[in-house]
């Protein structure tokens, strides 16, 4: 049984999935799995796509406006896995690693984080 702790819920085509997204060094790691405990995990990653700001000394820093993974992005990933990779949540199989998704799914309308000001 897969753990639901810290995961989010999405239902697509009458199948319930859980998902999580975790920041990593340079990208966001995404994991998706059907709650029926039959279908394999789907994994992939997206870059942060944050705006780089010149610090004035030749170095760049993040503006803090990285993309936020939401159900809209997850829906697109699942739809891609089903239509382009033959993923079936009702069939046992090996984990589906979609690898880098930046050029595969639409993310340009993603919610953006805002940098906290103190």
Secondary structure, 3 states (H helix, E strand, C coil): CCCCCCCEEEEECCEEEEEEEEECCCEEEEEEEECCCCCCCEEEEEECCCCEEECCCCCEEECCCCEECCHHHHHHHHHHHHHHHCCCCCCCCCCEEEEECCCCCCCCCCEECCCCCC
